[in-house]
Amino acid sequence: MLALGCDHGGYELMQEIKHYLDERKIAYQDFGCYSMEAVDYPVYAKKVGKAIQDGVCDRGILICGTGIGISITANKMRGIRAALCTDCFCAEATRLHNDANVLALGGRVVGPGLAVKIVDTFLNTPFSGEERHKRRIAMIEE
């Protein structure tokens, strides 16, 4: 199951992504926010990160205006590897090499068509499992 979270800057893009997930019957839990009223992005990054830490969800998607603040917050949490992606190449590489478990997007940076393609790439690219990547991930988690 996916954990979803956004602030007001990512709200509209999150609606597009939820529509994509619903069409494909991909299960998710929406941790908010639930409107365009101004909120603090760390609240939602922490909710998504905790859901992954607790094993409630396997991966997550976070969106704020740029994707920067929400990914910085998520990456402060043990076991979370959030990657801010602006194209499909980055989404593929972060899954193959970093086994990223959270995709971060900028609602004011990436349009809905590209965002859906990035999400699709992130969700459908497995971790390569190569030893060099496992070693590097272990170094990150130290």
N, C-alpha and C positions, 0 to 999 in steps of 0.2 A: 504494500500500500504506500502511496505517496503522501507526504505531508506538504501542504501548501500554506504559504504565508506571504503577506504583502503589507505595505503601508499605503497611504492615500496616493502616492506617486506611482504605485504599481497596480492599483485597483482595477483600472480599465483593462490593462493587459492581462491581468489574472482572469478576468471574465472570459476573455478570448481563449485562454489556455484551458479553463474549466470546460468550455464548450467542446474543445478538441478532445479532452479526456473523456467527457460524457459520450461523445459520438463513438469512441473506441472502447467504451465500457472499461476504462482504466480506473480502478478504485483509488480514491483519495480522501483525505480528511482535511477540511478547510479550517485553518486556525486564525483566519481573519487577515486583514481587517474587512469590514463588511460595508464600507461606504467610502466616499471621497473626502470625508471629514478628516482634517489633519490629525495624525497619530504619530507615535514614536516608533520607528522601525525596529529598534532593538527588542521590543516586546515580542514581535512576531518572529524574528530570527530565533530568539530563545525558545519560543513555543515549538517551532519546527525542529530545532536542534534537540530539544528534550525528547520529543516524540521518537526521533531516530535513536538517541542514546538509550531510551527505555525499551526499544524493540517494537514499539507500536507501529512504526513505519520504517520501511527499508531505505527510502530516499526522499529527497524533498526538492521543492522549487520555491525560491524566494524572489520577490520583486520589490524594488523601491524605485525612486526616480532614476537613479543611475545604476543601481545594482551594487554600488561600491560600499556604502555604509552597512547595508544588510549582510553583505558577504563578509565584511570585516568582523562584524558581530558574531556571525555563525562560526567563523574560523577560530574564535577564541574558546570554543567549546570542545572538550576532549572528544575525539573520535569523529569530529565533523571535518570534512574536506569539501568546502564550498568553492566552486569555480564560477567566476563571472565570465560569461561567454557572450560574444557579440556576433558570432558566426558559427556555422556548422563544423568547420575544421577544429575550432577550439573545443566544441562540445564533444566531438569524437576523440580528440587527443586526451582530454581530461578524463574520459572514461577509460580509454585504453591504457594510459600511462599512470594516472593518479588515482584511479578507482574512486573518483569524486562521488560523494553521495548526496551532494546538494548542488543544484544548478541555480545560479543567481542571474537575474536579468534586470536591465534598466527599462522601466516603463516609458521613459522619455527619450530613450536611446534607440531601441529596437522596435520596429513596427510589428503588427500582429502576424503578418504572413511569414516573415523571417523568424519571429519568436516561436511559432508553431513548428517550423522546420528544425530549429535548434532543440526544442523540447523532444521532438521525435528522434533526433539523432542521439541526444543524451539518454533517452529511455531505451533505445534499441542497440546501443553499443556496449558490448560486454568489456570487462576488465581483461587485459591481455594475459595476466597471470605470469608474465615474464619475470624471471628472477631479479633482474636489475630494477624493475619497477617495484617489486615486493620489498626489496632492500631499501629503496628510497622512501617508500611509504612508512616502513618501520622506523627510519631515521626521523621522519616528520613526527611520528607519534611518540618518540622519546621525549 
